Amino acid sequence: MYVIILGGGRVGLTLTKLLINDGYDVTLIESNEDLSNELATELDAWIIHGNGTDTKTLEDANVQDADFFIAATGFDETNLLSSVLVKNYKMPYELPKVISRVSNPDNVEVFKRVGIDDVISPEINAAGFLQKIISNPYIADLTEFGKGEAEILDIIIENEKFDEKKISEISPTEDYIIIATYHKDKLIIPKPDTILHKGEKISILVKNKAIENTVNEFKD
């Protein structure tokens, strides 16, 4: 797959490296000439010194061949304009999927209204994650399931009623499923006949509405 990334800052650079490692063909557009020259010596990618809001620059990057266009600069105006240009580019080819970074959370709806395929706000994501950690310290990671309707929790079994129970006697329920157990800090994918023990850590995929009740059930 061919990916065009606009912006060689922290986000764009990190994403470029990750995609290169995954075997993608990547072109990185950067407006700062000195940074462009530095990136050209560091990355195994095509680096273009240019303005992503200029149609000529997009044509130089072969936008007509791209599978994805990612606007990753720290400037919402640049990301918005470049994304709109790509979405409205006149060509007899299928348009690339456009993903844009938004720095100001107030601008998210504007980006969505103009038809950008995916809008990513690191600021909103980080704030939401911190809020989740504060409100529920059992949350294991930031991964969302079912459009944010479920979370993965890490819980230590304290309730004696689960001691020496088979997982099949407990899980799955309508609200959660036990997806991992741990023995001497080693992760184990459980089977229906796996035996649980008091004091053991487990990972549970649980619906948001049932988090509090589920935690209390295993902690009591």
N, C-alpha and C positions, 0 to 999 in steps of 0.2 A: 504493500500500500504506500501511497505517496501523500505526505503531509507537509503543508506549508504552515510555518509558525511565524507570527509577527511579534517581534520584541525579543531582544537578546539579554534581557535582565535576568534576575534570579529565577522567576517562574519559567520564562521561555527557555533559558539555558538548561535548567534541570529537566524540563520536559523533553527537550531535544536529546539530551544524553540518554534518558530512559527509552525513548523511541528508537534511537540508534541501536541501543543494546538489544532491543526486541526485534531488530531486523528491518525496521521501516526505512524507506527513503525519505529524507527530511531536507527541506530548504528553509533556512532561517533568514528572515528579513530584519535588518537592523538599521535605524536611521543615523546612528552615531558612527562616523567613519573609523575612529580609533578603535572603538569596541568591535566593529565589524572585522577589522584587520586582526585583532586579538583572537576573536572567535574562529577565524579562518585557520589559524595555526593550531587551535585547540581541538576542533571538532572534525569528525569525518562526515561533514555535511556541506551542502552548497550554501554559502553565505552570500547574501545580496545586500550591498549597501544601498538603501533606498527608503522611500516613504511608502508605507503600506496603504496610504490614502490616495496614491497615484496609480491610475489604471495601467500606465506603462510598466511600473514596478511589478504589478501583479502579472502582467503578461510575460515579463522577463522570468518570473518564477514558474511559468507554465501552469497558471491557475486552471486552465481547461483540463489538465491531466490530474488534478489533485482529488484525492478522496476526502480529505479533511482540510479545512482552513481554520487555524486557531489564532485568535487575536489575544495576545498575552502581555501587552504592554501595561504599564501602570497608569495609563491615561485613558479614561473612559471615552473621551471624544474621539480619539484615534481608533480605539477598538470598535466603537459604534460605526464610524464612517467607513472603515475598511471592511467591516462585516456586511454592511449594506451594499457596498460596491460589489463584493463577491456574490451576494445573494441576487443581485440584479444584473450580473454580468451577462451580456448577450452572446451566447455561443450555442452551437448545435450539439452540445454535450450535456450529460447529466451534471447538475451543479454539485460541488463538494458540500459535505455537511459542514456547517459553520458553527464553531464554538467560541464564545467570547468571555473573557474575564471582565468582571465589573468590580471596581475598587470602592465606589460609593454605593452602599446598599439602596439608597433612594432612587438609583437609576435602573434597578433590576427590571421593573415593569416596562420602562421605556424600551429596553433591549428586547424584551419578549414581544412587545407590540409590533415591532418592525419585522418580525419573522425569523429572528436568529434561532437556530435549532436548539442550542443549549447555552444557558447563561450560568456562569460559575462565579460566585463571590467568595473568595477566601476569607474575607472579613466576617461575613455572615456565618460561614461554616465554622470558623474558629470560635466565634462567640457562642454559637449554638452548642459546640462540643464542650466548651468550658461550663456552660449552663448545665449541660447534662451531667458532667462530672460532679458539680456542686450539688445538684438536686438528687443524684443517684450515684453514689460512689461505686456501686457494683457493676456499672456498665464497663464492658471489657474493651470495646473499641468504637470507632466512629462509623462503622459500616451500617447502612440502613437497609431494611428489607421491607418489601411491600410498600414502596413509596413512603418510607419512614414510619411504618406501622408496627415495627418490631425491632428489638435490640438483642444483642448478645450480652448476657450477664455472667460473671464469674462469682460463684457462691461457695462458701464453706458449709457443708452439711452439719447443722447443729441439732436438728430435731431427731430424737431417738427413733421415731416411728419409721424413718427411712433407713435405719441401720440394718444391714444384712438383707436388704430388699433387692429383688431383681428389678432392673430398669423397666422391663415389660410390665411390671405391676404398677408403675408410677407414670411412665411416659410412653407415648405422647398423650397430651390432653388437648382440649380445645384451645388452651391458652399458651401452652409451652411444650417444648421437646428438649430433652437432654441430648446434647450433640457431642459432648466430650467429658471424659473423666481424667483424673491425674493420679499417677502412682509414683511417688518419689520424684515429683516434678516432671515426670514424663507423660506427655499427652497420649491418651488412649481413645481410639474411636470405639464407642461401646457397642456391644451386641445386646439383643433382647435379654440374654441370660447373664449379662454382666451384673455383678453384685456391688451394691453401694455400701459405703461404710461411713459412720459418723466421723467427722473431722476431715473428710475427703473433700477436695475441691472439684467442682463440676462446672461446665459451661452449658448455659441454657439459652436457647432461642425463644424469646417470650414476647407476646404482644404488649405494646406499650400500656394498654389499659389494664393489664394484669400484672405489671411489674411489682407494684407494692405488695399485692396479695401473695405473689409467688415468692418474693424475698422473705416475707414473714412466715410463709409455710415451711421453708427450709431452715429458718433461723430460730423458730420457737423451740 
